[in-house]
Amino acid sequence: MKILVTGGLGFIGSHTVVELQQAGFEVVIIDNCSNSSENVLEGIKAITGQTPEFVKMDLRDKNAVEEFFSAHRDISGVIHFAASKAVGESVEKPLLYYENNLNTLVYILQQLSGLKSANFIFSSSCTVYGQADQMPITEDAPVKPAESPYGNTKQIGEEIIRDSCRVYSQLKAISLRYFNPIGAHPSAEIGELPIGVPQNLVPFITQTGVGLRDKLSVFGDDYPTEDGTCIRDYIHVVDLAKAHVVALQRLLEAKNDSNYEVFNIGTGTGSSVLEVINSFERVAGKELNYKVVDRRPGDVIKAYADTAKANKVLGWKANSTLDDAMASAWKWEQKIRG
Ligand SMILES: NC(=O)c1ccc[n+]([C@@H]2O[C@H](COP(=O)([O-])OP(=O)(O)OC[C@H]3O[C@@H](n4cnc5c(N)ncnc54)[C@H](O)[C@@H]3O)[C@@H](O)[C@H]2O)c1
């Protein structure tokens, strides 16, 4: 079966392409390389022995999307990763984010709505929950007003899909609400490639560890948590990638309970910033240069997933530990700087 993976050269997309190929799927990638590089194809081939079909294309080009689907009538499912993801940049450039994250989604759904049968997986995010009132966070927790245009694109994106599934009965979709993906493939052939200063904790840690950054700033240690730093649910990107394969198989085998379903994808365990730093120090065998600074406005204090629904309904569970994920991130960082 042929699966379209948009944004398949990116961090999560490339790991998912590997898992899809290893599960026996044929993959076509669309990516405009705005936040990735074509070299990722070599990394994928080094792991799986197969080079996926690659179409360099900007999904904001509606005609190109139409032409792609006319030329690829044999696509059984779409996993849609392509989006812009920097929260801070989204505040500065909201229209770029609304255009890139929503127009692309609409153009793809328009094509799928014309097919006899269509299966669609969407990259959503735990940002839809904001600061949830209860931990761990279940899928029933209310969606809170978004803190950023990026977060809003995920909320609106989910609504667009839900509304579409309501009227196009042949369209089946699943939104996966990721918690905090980290790490790299254990082979160190693919991993996260942040452009410029990393926005996320783990690449900042590994870049500091390798000497590319002077020190890591820890934003606040006076939060109401055990060690005072913020808590997140860090999930190994390979575990996350596998969740996509399982979700897709659920749709392909028509095991879904309704046309539109939502799942949290996390480990179910919260780790503080200091615990993540300790994990790095343990696996890298070196101390990290870090400094506690003031809180950063807008940071959620705690967010970790209740994964019972994904465990039970999808039959999927995250297997890797924080140390496993950190060790893979460190191996990758050393490889790309080496
Ligand atoms: N990484 C995270 O922490 C995280 C958390 C929650 C949700 N997500 C979502 O998961 C998805 C993948 O995230 P990622 O971390 O792999 O990001 P990424 O930036 O590494 O990958 C996205 C890919 O999409 C491509 N792309 C962007 N706009 C495009 C367009 N208009 N046309 C074609 N290709 C385009 C980029 O070049 C890139 O290769 C995104 O939708 C993101 O919002 C990510």
PDBQT file of the ligand as one rigid body, heavy atoms in Angstrom, charges set to zero:
ROOT
HETATM    1  N1  LIG A 401       8.320  18.529  17.261  1.00  0.00    +0.000 N 
HETATM    2  C1  LIG A 401       7.408  18.778  18.173  1.00  0.00    +0.000 C 
HETATM    3  O1  LIG A 401       7.733  19.079  19.316  1.00  0.00    +0.000 OA
HETATM    4  C2  LIG A 401       5.925  18.692  17.844  1.00  0.00    +0.000 A 
HETATM    5  C3  LIG A 401       4.988  18.608  18.880  1.00  0.00    +0.000 A 
HETATM    6  C4  LIG A 401       3.641  18.537  18.564  1.00  0.00    +0.000 A 
HETATM    7  C5  LIG A 401       3.230  18.571  17.230  1.00  0.00    +0.000 A 
HETATM    8  N2  LIG A 401       4.166  18.672  16.249  1.00  0.00    +0.000 N 
HETATM    9  C6  LIG A 401       3.723  18.713  14.847  1.00  0.00    +0.000 C 
HETATM   10  O2  LIG A 401       4.248  17.591  14.172  1.00  0.00    +0.000 OA
HETATM   11  C7  LIG A 401       4.507  17.908  12.800  1.00  0.00    +0.000 C 
HETATM   12  C8  LIG A 401       5.931  17.559  12.455  1.00  0.00    +0.000 C 
HETATM   13  O3  LIG A 401       6.800  18.251  13.342  1.00  0.00    +0.000 OA
HETATM   14  P1  LIG A 401       8.383  18.116  13.218  1.00  0.00    +0.000 P 
HETATM   15  O4  LIG A 401       8.937  18.362  14.567  1.00  0.00    +0.000 OA
HETATM   16  O5  LIG A 401       8.749  16.891  12.487  1.00  0.00    +0.000 OA
HETATM   17  O6  LIG A 401       8.676  19.405  12.316  1.00  0.00    +0.000 OA
HETATM   18  P2  LIG A 401       9.713  19.610  11.118  1.00  0.00    +0.000 P 
HETATM   19  O7  LIG A 401       9.800  21.065  10.876  1.00  0.00    +0.000 OA
HETATM   20  O8  LIG A 401      10.974  18.865  11.400  1.00  0.00    +0.000 OA
HETATM   21  O9  LIG A 401       8.959  18.877   9.914  1.00  0.00    +0.000 OA
HETATM   22  C9  LIG A 401       7.972  19.505   9.141  1.00  0.00    +0.000 C 
HETATM   23  C10 LIG A 401       8.344  19.284   7.684  1.00  0.00    +0.000 C 
HETATM   24  O10 LIG A 401       7.326  19.875   6.878  1.00  0.00    +0.000 OA
HETATM   25  C11 LIG A 401       7.941  20.569   5.809  1.00  0.00    +0.000 C 
HETATM   26  N3  LIG A 401       7.001  21.630   5.382  1.00  0.00    +0.000 N 
HETATM   27  C12 LIG A 401       6.592  22.706   6.103  1.00  0.00    +0.000 A 
HETATM   28  N4  LIG A 401       5.736  23.449   5.385  1.00  0.00    +0.000 NA
HETATM   29  C13 LIG A 401       5.580  22.823   4.184  1.00  0.00    +0.000 A 
HETATM   30  C14 LIG A 401       4.826  23.099   3.006  1.00  0.00    +0.000 A 
HETATM   31  N5  LIG A 401       4.087  24.202   2.907  1.00  0.00    +0.000 N 
HETATM   32  N6  LIG A 401       4.911  22.245   1.960  1.00  0.00    +0.000 NA
HETATM   33  C15 LIG A 401       5.674  21.130   2.044  1.00  0.00    +0.000 A 
HETATM   34  N7  LIG A 401       6.421  20.817   3.133  1.00  0.00    +0.000 NA
HETATM   35  C16 LIG A 401       6.375  21.652   4.178  1.00  0.00    +0.000 A 
HETATM   36  C17 LIG A 401       9.250  21.086   6.370  1.00  0.00    +0.000 C 
HETATM   37  O11 LIG A 401      10.230  21.325   5.378  1.00  0.00    +0.000 OA
HETATM   38  C18 LIG A 401       9.661  19.931   7.290  1.00  0.00    +0.000 C 
HETATM   39  O12 LIG A 401      10.460  18.974   6.608  1.00  0.00    +0.000 OA
HETATM   40  C19 LIG A 401       4.142  19.382  12.659  1.00  0.00    +0.000 C 
HETATM   41  O13 LIG A 401       2.826  19.466  12.187  1.00  0.00    +0.000 OA
HETATM   42  C20 LIG A 401       4.234  19.901  14.074  1.00  0.00    +0.000 C 
HETATM   43  O14 LIG A 401       3.410  21.018  14.269  1.00  0.00    +0.000 OA
HETATM   44  C21 LIG A 401       5.499  18.714  16.517  1.00  0.00    +0.000 A 
ENDROOT
TORSDOF 0
